[in-house]
Amino acid sequence: MAYIETPDGVPLYYEDRGNGEAILLIHAWPMNAEYWWQKNTPKLAESHRVIAVDLRGHGLSGKTDEGHKLSQYARDVRHLQGMLELAEVTLVGWSMGASVILNYLTRFGTDGIRSVVFVEQSPRYLPAPDWEYPLAGGYSPEALATFNQNLRFDRSAAAKGFIRSIFSGAPPQETIDEMYAETTKTPTSAAIASMTDMTYADLRPALEKVTVPTLLLYGEQSKLFPGDLGSWLQEQIKGSKLVMFEESGHCPFWEEPEKFNREVADFVD
């Protein structure tokens, strides 16, 4: 097990394997590194150095009551990058992880960042007159409040429903139960705080900070972002490459891991 400690005393767990160009994997809400990247890190590490971090409050990292904001997660990633002396690294962010990257680029620029990979994320969750790609299902502040209440008082049902929604087809019940168990490594208070912060964020202005080579990986069967969000982002980020996953929902790295690993490795190379 490997840990670094943040300036405010939080231990961050990370995995570090392989050699070559560095890839830093940043997980989604309220996931972790070891479980969710299990189909990717071994293969990518055959030809690259792969670091997968547990954000504070998640997985095996320290549990804290404070700091569960995208901005703090970005500062933690920056600290990890410095401690590991990652001079040229590709940041790969799935869902909330992509939002962390956008916060990172806004605060720290592209110094030390070789390229970025965004996996299934929208820069804005809430509807707006000038925004046609909100989170699916009529998402609203009221819907967030209901979801947070469900997490607080019936987390199992709320989380398992969310897990089902991120796949193109429902996994076996035993797999859903296993995935739910992994998410409980994130305290409910931290899960609610980070989801609330992410919901009210509007990261569209941050897209102009994306000036390094960018790969966009999106699932054609995504239930969270069913519109043509990937194409919109490709238009906003100059020179970016979009790859769609025909058989995937919100988790292309899990549902089509061979294609995902190949696309990421080829892009980094």
C-alpha positions as CSV (number, residue, x, y, z in Angstrom):
1,M,0.0,0.0,0.0
2,A,1.3,3.5,-0.9
3,Y,0.2,6.8,0.7
4,I,1.1,10.4,0.6
5,E,-0.2,13.0,3.1
6,T,-1.8,16.2,2.0
7,P,-0.8,19.6,3.6
8,D,-3.9,19.4,5.9
9,G,-3.0,15.9,7.1
10,V,-5.2,13.6,5.0
11,P,-3.6,10.4,3.8
12,L,-4.2,9.7,0.1
13,Y,-4.0,6.1,-1.1
14,Y,-2.6,5.5,-4.5
15,E,-1.4,2.6,-6.7
16,D,1.7,3.0,-8.8
17,R,2.8,0.4,-11.3
18,G,4.6,0.0,-14.6
19,N,7.0,2.2,-16.4
20,G,6.9,4.6,-19.3
21,E,4.7,7.7,-20.0
22,A,2.7,8.5,-16.8
23,I,-1.1,8.1,-16.7
24,L,-3.0,9.3,-13.6
25,L,-6.5,7.8,-13.2
26,I,-9.1,9.7,-11.2
27,H,-12.3,7.9,-10.3
28,A,-15.9,9.0,-10.2
29,W,-18.3,9.7,-7.4
30,P,-18.3,7.9,-4.9
31,M,-16.0,5.2,-6.3
32,N,-12.3,4.2,-5.7
33,A,-9.2,3.3,-7.6
34,E,-8.6,-0.3,-6.8
35,Y,-12.0,-1.7,-7.7
36,W,-13.2,0.4,-10.5
37,W,-10.0,0.5,-12.6
38,Q,-9.3,-3.3,-12.2
39,K,-9.9,-4.0,-15.9
40,N,-7.5,-1.2,-16.9
41,T,-4.5,-0.6,-14.7
42,P,-2.9,-4.1,-15.3
43,K,-3.1,-3.8,-19.1
44,L,-2.1,-0.1,-19.3
45,A,0.8,-0.8,-16.9
46,E,2.3,-3.2,-19.4
47,S,3.6,-0.2,-21.4
48,H,3.1,2.8,-19.2
49,R,3.5,4.0,-15.6
50,V,-0.1,4.0,-14.2
51,I,-1.0,5.8,-11.0
52,A,-4.6,5.4,-9.7
53,V,-5.5,7.6,-6.7
54,D,-8.3,7.4,-4.1
55,L,-9.6,10.9,-3.6
56,R,-9.9,12.1,0.0
57,G,-12.8,10.4,1.7
58,H,-12.9,7.6,-0.9
59,G,-11.6,4.1,-1.0
60,L,-8.6,3.6,1.2
61,S,-7.8,7.3,1.6
62,G,-8.4,9.2,4.9
63,K,-12.0,10.0,5.9
64,T,-12.6,13.7,6.5
65,D,-15.7,15.8,7.3
66,E,-14.4,18.7,5.3
67,G,-12.9,19.3,1.9
68,H,-15.3,17.4,-0.3
69,K,-15.3,19.9,-3.1
70,L,-14.0,19.7,-6.6
71,S,-11.5,22.4,-5.9
72,Q,-10.0,20.6,-2.9
73,Y,-9.8,17.3,-4.9
74,A,-7.9,19.2,-7.6
75,R,-5.5,20.6,-5.0
76,D,-5.0,17.0,-3.7
77,V,-4.2,15.8,-7.2
78,R,-1.8,18.6,-7.7
79,H,-0.1,17.7,-4.4
80,L,0.1,14.0,-5.5
81,Q,1.6,15.0,-8.8
82,G,4.3,17.0,-7.0
83,M,5.1,14.4,-4.5
84,L,5.5,11.7,-7.2
85,E,7.5,14.1,-9.4
86,L,5.2,13.6,-12.4
87,A,6.7,16.1,-14.8
88,E,4.7,15.0,-17.8
89,V,1.5,13.2,-17.0
90,T,-1.8,12.3,-18.8
91,L,-4.8,12.9,-16.5
92,V,-7.7,10.5,-17.0
93,G,-10.9,11.4,-15.3
94,W,-14.1,9.4,-15.2
95,S,-17.3,11.4,-14.5
96,M,-16.5,13.4,-11.3
97,G,-12.8,12.8,-12.1
98,A,-13.2,14.8,-15.3
99,S,-14.7,17.7,-13.3
100,V,-11.7,17.5,-10.9
101,I,-9.4,17.8,-14.0
102,L,-11.3,20.9,-15.2
103,N,-10.9,22.4,-11.7
104,Y,-7.2,21.5,-11.8
105,L,-6.6,23.2,-15.1
106,T,-8.5,26.3,-14.0
107,R,-6.3,26.6,-10.9
108,F,-2.9,25.4,-12.0
109,G,-2.9,25.5,-15.8
110,T,-1.3,22.8,-17.9
111,D,2.2,22.9,-16.2
112,G,3.3,19.3,-16.0
113,I,0.2,18.0,-17.9
114,R,1.0,16.2,-21.1
115,S,-2.6,15.5,-22.1
116,V,-6.1,14.8,-20.7
117,V,-8.8,12.2,-21.1
118,F,-12.4,12.9,-20.2
119,V,-14.6,9.9,-19.7
120,E,-18.4,10.4,-19.6
121,Q,-18.9,13.7,-17.9
122,S,-20.8,16.9,-18.5
123,P,-19.5,20.4,-17.5
124,R,-22.9,21.3,-16.1
125,Y,-25.6,19.1,-14.5
126,L,-28.5,21.5,-14.0
127,P,-30.7,22.7,-16.9
128,A,-30.4,26.2,-18.2
129,P,-31.8,28.2,-21.1
130,D,-28.5,28.0,-22.9
131,W,-27.7,24.4,-22.0
132,E,-29.1,21.3,-23.7
133,Y,-27.0,18.6,-22.0
134,P,-28.0,18.5,-18.3
135,L,-28.0,15.3,-16.3
136,A,-30.9,13.1,-17.6
137,G,-34.2,12.6,-15.8
138,G,-35.3,16.2,-15.3
139,Y,-32.5,16.9,-12.8
140,S,-33.0,19.9,-10.6
141,P,-32.1,21.3,-7.1
142,E,-35.3,19.5,-5.9
143,A,-34.2,16.2,-7.4
144,L,-30.8,16.6,-5.8
145,A,-32.4,17.2,-2.4
146,T,-34.5,14.1,-2.8
147,F,-31.5,12.0,-3.8
148,N,-29.4,13.3,-0.9
149,Q,-32.3,12.5,1.5
150,N,-32.5,9.0,0.1
151,L,-28.7,8.6,0.5
152,R,-29.0,9.6,4.1
153,F,-31.9,7.4,5.1
154,D,-31.8,4.5,2.6
155,R,-28.4,4.5,1.1
156,S,-28.6,1.0,-0.2
157,A,-31.6,1.6,-2.4
158,A,-30.4,5.0,-3.6
159,A,-26.9,3.8,-4.4
160,K,-27.9,0.5,-6.0
161,G,-30.4,2.4,-8.3
162,F,-27.6,4.8,-9.3
163,I,-25.2,1.9,-10.0
164,R,-27.8,0.3,-12.3
165,S,-28.2,3.5,-14.2
166,I,-24.5,3.8,-15.1
167,F,-24.5,0.6,-17.2
168,S,-26.0,0.0,-20.6
169,G,-27.6,-3.2,-19.2
170,A,-28.2,-4.2,-15.6
171,P,-25.3,-6.2,-14.2
172,P,-26.1,-9.3,-12.1
173,Q,-27.4,-8.6,-8.7
174,E,-24.4,-10.0,-7.0
175,T,-22.2,-7.6,-8.9
176,I,-24.4,-4.6,-8.0
177,D,-24.2,-5.7,-4.3
178,E,-20.4,-5.9,-4.6
179,M,-20.2,-2.5,-6.3
180,Y,-22.5,-1.0,-3.6
181,A,-20.2,-2.3,-0.9
182,E,-17.2,-0.6,-2.6
183,T,-19.1,2.8,-2.6
184,T,-19.7,2.6,1.1
185,K,-16.0,3.1,1.7
186,T,-17.0,6.8,1.1
187,P,-18.9,8.1,4.1
188,T,-22.5,9.3,3.4
189,S,-21.6,12.9,4.4
190,A,-18.7,13.0,2.0
191,A,-20.8,11.6,-0.8
192,I,-23.6,14.1,-0.2
193,A,-21.1,17.1,0.0
194,S,-19.3,16.2,-3.2
195,M,-22.4,15.4,-5.2
196,T,-23.9,18.8,-4.1
197,D,-20.8,20.7,-5.1
198,M,-20.6,18.9,-8.5
199,T,-24.3,19.5,-9.1
200,Y,-24.1,23.3,-8.7
201,A,-20.8,23.6,-10.6
202,D,-20.8,25.2,-14.1
203,L,-17.5,24.2,-15.7
204,R,-18.2,25.3,-19.2
205,P,-15.9,28.4,-18.8
206,A,-13.1,26.0,-17.8
207,L,-13.1,24.3,-21.2
208,E,-11.0,27.2,-22.6
209,K,-8.3,26.1,-20.2
210,V,-8.0,22.7,-22.0
211,T,-5.1,23.5,-24.3
212,V,-3.3,20.2,-24.2
213,P,-4.2,17.2,-26.4
214,T,-7.6,15.8,-25.3
215,L,-9.3,12.5,-25.7
216,L,-13.1,12.3,-25.2
217,L,-14.5,8.8,-24.4
218,Y,-18.3,8.5,-24.3
219,G,-20.9,5.7,-24.2
220,E,-23.5,5.6,-26.9
221,Q,-26.0,4.0,-24.5
222,S,-25.3,6.5,-21.6
223,K,-28.4,6.9,-19.5
224,L,-26.9,9.9,-17.6
225,F,-26.0,11.9,-20.7
226,P,-28.1,10.5,-23.5
227,G,-27.6,13.5,-25.9
228,D,-24.7,14.2,-28.2
229,L,-22.6,15.7,-25.4
230,G,-19.3,14.2,-26.8
231,S,-19.7,16.0,-30.1
232,W,-20.5,19.3,-28.3
233,L,-17.3,19.0,-26.2
234,Q,-15.3,18.1,-29.3
235,E,-16.4,21.4,-30.8
236,Q,-15.4,23.3,-27.7
237,I,-12.0,21.8,-27.2
238,K,-9.8,22.6,-30.2
239,G,-8.1,19.5,-31.7
240,S,-9.8,17.0,-29.4
241,K,-10.5,13.5,-30.4
242,L,-13.9,11.8,-29.7
243,V,-14.3,8.1,-29.4
244,M,-17.8,6.6,-28.9
245,F,-18.4,3.2,-27.3
246,E,-21.3,1.5,-28.9
247,E,-22.0,-1.1,-26.2
248,S,-21.4,1.1,-23.2
249,G,-23.3,3.4,-20.9
250,H,-21.5,5.6,-18.3
251,C,-18.7,3.0,-17.8
252,P,-16.9,2.3,-21.1
253,F,-13.7,1.3,-19.3
254,W,-15.7,-1.5,-17.6
255,E,-18.1,-2.5,-20.4
256,E,-15.6,-2.4,-23.2
257,P,-12.2,-2.5,-21.4
258,E,-10.2,-3.8,-24.3
259,K,-11.2,-0.9,-26.5
260,F,-10.8,1.6,-23.7
261,N,-7.3,0.4,-22.9
262,R,-6.3,0.5,-26.5
263,E,-7.7,4.0,-27.1
264,V,-6.0,5.4,-24.0
265,A,-2.7,3.7,-24.7
266,D,-2.6,4.8,-28.3
267,F,-3.5,8.3,-27.4
268,V,-0.8,8.6,-24.8
269,D,1.7,7.1,-27.2
